[in-house]
Amino acid sequence: MIKLFPIQLIILFLFINVSFSCANNNDGSIGDEENISVTENNDISQFLGQWTFDIGDGGIMNAGWLNVRQEDGYIDADLMWGGGGIFYGLPYVYVSGDVLYLGRGTRNIDLTNNNDTFTRNYPTWIELSRDGDTISGYYIRPRTDGMGADSIRVSGTKSPTMPPAPDLSNLNFGEPVNLIPNPNDLTGWTLIEDHLRNGWSVEDGVLRNDPGNSGYGNLRTVEEFEDFELILEVKVPPNGNSGVYLRGMHEVQISDSYGSNLNWGGSMGAIFTRVAPTVNAEKPPEEWQTMEIIYYQRHATVTLNGVIIVDNQPVEGVTGGAMQSDVTAPGPIYLQGDHTAVSYRNMILTPIIN
């Protein structure tokens, strides 16, 4: 250890103070000519584009999607994190060295000290590094007591290039699959979350969900599929909300949006927070409605009550609540059951074998 005597400490302090003052303008800002970059070789190009990733160990509500964009003078990104919708634009995005930083919303926490209540804002963010066509890193959330931070592992891959819109005029189909093969039980279906209650049942060929208040699970087919045509009939109550997930990844919205403006977040037949219907073809609640969905080469077509409302549109990545992140993998038909009551019948899936 080097010992400094009082006179040496004074000289060292004056040197540091003078050096710092010389690098500052009169207004206290650091002069441009003296700016020092914290890191070198900041290269955003390695992160640009779309990525799919798993949160923690993956599984339902733990799949995500990221699109990093170079804008004019800044970097931005779109993020789907587990459940809910897609955030188009983040609080901040920047690259430092080989790490990409993505800002998420702050947590506003009420704290109490000597009977005085005050609010503190705790940031949360994601740090990612790239290795070839994979990314990995952590979602970081500081603890509110100031003692460390919690983190969740994130790992993903570069999304494959979206193919052009396919020609749907000459599709070849396999054998149809009746998704409700037994008119009075749940043959062919299983609850996704073992720890949640089952509100699903089948009676007289109608697959119903009666979820009660909370704590009820989602339902999936045992069998998994690639590309297909799915025809079904659905009935929703007033203010009803459910969803049909294609390959367990892309939610086609099932909801009572009769008379509402078209949007991608709540309209019947929307690809949730990705593709809005172009036509309102919905019937009032408590009426049976017919829906035809063609999912082929990562493009979706939705026909509601005989009217095409989503026409061969690309579905770039997973939507909120997805079971898996790999957009090329086969997957089940999964029905959202944790919202409200809903009824399905005459569910026929026909594989596309082109």
Stockholm file with secondary structure:
# STOCKHOLM 1.0

chainA/1-354         MIKLFPIQLIILFLFINVSFSCANNNDGSIGDEENISVTENNDISQFLGQWTFDIGDGGIMNAGWLNVRQEDGYIDADLMWGGGGIFYGLPYVYVSGDVLYLGRGTRNIDLTNNNDTFTRNYPTWIELSRDGDTISGYYIRPRTDGMGADSIRVSGTKSPTMPPAPDLSNLNFGEPVNLIPNPNDLTGWTLIEDHLRNGWSVEDGVLRNDPGNSGYGNLRTVEEFEDFELILEVKVPPNGNSGVYLRGMHEVQISDSYGSNLNWGGSMGAIFTRVAPTVNAEKPPEEWQTMEIIYYQRHATVTLNGVIIVDNQPVEGVTGGAMQSDVTAPGPIYLQGDHTAVSYRNMILTPIIN
#=GR chainA/1-354 SS CCCCCHHHHHHHHHHHHHHHHHTBCTTSCBCGGGCCCSSSCCCGGGTCEEEEEEETTCSTTCEEEEEEEEETTEEEEEEEESSSCEEESCSCEEEETTEEEEEEEEEEEEEEETTEEEEEEEEEEEEEEEETTEEEEEEEEECTTSSCEEEEEEEEEECCCCCCCCCCTTCCBCCCEESCCSTTSCTTEEESCTTSBCCEEEETTEEEECCCSSCBCCEEESSCBSSEEEEEEEECCTTCEEEEEETTTEEEEEECCTTSCCCTTTSTTCBTTTBCCSSCCCCCTTSCEEEEEEEETTEEEEEETTEEEEEEEECCSCCTTCSCCCTTSCBCCEECCSSSCEEEEEEEEEEBCC
#=GC SS_cons         CCCCCHHHHHHHHHHHHHHHHHTBCTTSCBCGGGCCCSSSCCCGGGTCEEEEEEETTCSTTCEEEEEEEEETTEEEEEEEESSSCEEESCSCEEEETTEEEEEEEEEEEEEEETTEEEEEEEEEEEEEEEETTEEEEEEEEECTTSSCEEEEEEEEEECCCCCCCCCCTTCCBCCCEESCCSTTSCTTEEESCTTSBCCEEEETTEEEECCCSSCBCCEEESSCBSSEEEEEEEECCTTCEEEEEETTTEEEEEECCTTSCCCTTTSTTCBTTTBCCSSCCCCCTTSCEEEEEEEETTEEEEEETTEEEEEEEECCSCCTTCSCCCTTSCBCCEECCSSSCEEEEEEEEEEBCC
//
